[in-house]
């Protein structure tokens, strides 16, 4: 049923018809969770490439897809590509900040949550400078955001800076 829905969704998108369905982010996620990484990433790539037609609020769709990707453990050969997709999606989301869509945009997906996705992906790719820059952009929006503080600590730990992590935890 999910595959049939996906095929109909792809047909509508290819015909440039704007759709609003939960199948859009669900199908790639299910494929990836089942270990079908190539097919899942191809489906996600299709959505990202056609995001303007894949939802009445593409910001929500892109965020939900990237957020789901960030929670999955990947084999090494798929990890870098997936993290790069998350980083690219976060950049797209920031570009959408302030845009109006047919459906309401979920809180923070085009600003603070997008910066957190970028920070996470950059951290996991070992690009700590980019990660800290994204964290700072998040702090510029809300310096008290608890999850952002935890991500900052995690980034310092991932980089191997235990003293800085401990200092931030004590604060």
N, C-alpha and C positions, 0 to 999 in steps of 0.2 A: 504493500500500500504506500509506503514511504517512497519507494523507487518510482511508482506510477505518479505520485504527486510531484516528485522532483522533475520527472520528464515533462509533465504539463507546465510546471513553473518555468523550466528552461525554454519551452516553446513560446510561452507568453513573453518572456524576456527577450528572446530572439526576434519576436515581432514588435518589440518596443512598447509593450503594454505594461504599465506599472501594476505590480501585484502587491498584495498584503497577505502574507501567509507565514505561519510559524515553521513551515517546511524549509524555508530559505536557510536559516542558520542551523536547523536541526539535522538535515541530511548530511552535510559535511562532518558535523560533530559525531554522528553515529558511525559513519565510515571510519573515522579516525579512531574512535573508541574500540571499534572491532578489529583494529590493527591494519585496516586498509588505508595506509597513509597516503599512497600515491593518489588513489581515487578521491580520498577526502580532501587532500590539498588541491587537486584539480578542480573539485567542486567549489571549494572556497575561493580559488583564483577566479573562477567564472563569476561568482557573486561579487567579488571585489571589482573585477573589470566592468561589471554591469550594475554596480550598486544603485545607480539612479533609477533603475527599473525594478529592482529586486525587493523594494519595500516602499511603503508610503512614508517611512522615515528611515532613510538609509543610514543615518548616524546610529540609531539604535541597533540596526541590523549589523553594521560593521563592528560596533563595540561588543555586542553579545557574541559574535563569532570569534573575535580576537581574544576576548576574555576566556571563552571556552578553550581556545587553543592554549592559553597560558597555563591552564590547570592540568594538562596532560603530559605524561612522561613519554618522550619519543626515543626511538632508537637513534644512535649517534648520527647515522647517515641522513636522518630527516630533521634533526634538531636545528641546525643552522638555518636551513630554508624556512622552517616554521617560525623561528624567532625573527628572521628578517621580515616575514609577512606581518607579524604582530607589530613590528616597528613601523612598517610602511602604513599599516592601517591607522596606527596612532597619529601619524603625521596627517593623514587624510581627515581624521576626526577633528584635529586642531584647526585645519583649514575650514571646516564646516561650522566652527563656533559662531553663533549669532544668526545662522541661517534659519529660515522658517520652513517647516515641513507640514504636510497634511496632518500627521499625527504628532502628538507632543513628544519632545525629546526627553529621554530619561535624564535625571539630574546628573550633571558632571561628565557625561560621556564625551562632550566636545571640548572639555578643558581639563579639570583636575584628574579625572579618571583616565583620559587619553594620555596625559603626561605620566601617570603611574604605569600604564601599559608600556610606554616608551622606555621608562626607567627600568622596568623589569626585563624587557627584551634585551636592552643594551647591557644590563648587568650580566645576564646569562650568556651573552655573546662575548663578555670580557671587555666591553667598551665602557669602562667605568667613568670616563670623562663625560660621555653622552648621558650616562645614567644619572650622574650628579647634576648635570645641566637640566634634565627633565624633572628631577626631584625639586630643584630650585624653582622652576617654573610653577610647579604645584604649590610650593610654599608661598610663592608670590600671590597665588589665588587664595589660599587658606593656610596660614602658618600654624594653625592648631590641629590640622587634619591628622588624626591618630594613625590611620593606616599608612599615611605618607611618612610619618616618623618611623614606623616599624620598617618600612621599605628602605629608608635611609640607613637604618642600623644593619639590615640584612645586606645591603650593598657594601658597606664597610667590612662586614664579616666575609662576604664572598671575595672581596679584594685581599683579604688577609690582614686587615687593620683592626686587630682585636682591641688594642687600647682605645681607639676612637669609638668603636662600637660600645665598649663598656662605659666610656665617658657619656655617650649619648643616652645610654640606658639609665645611667644615674641621674641625668637631667630630667 
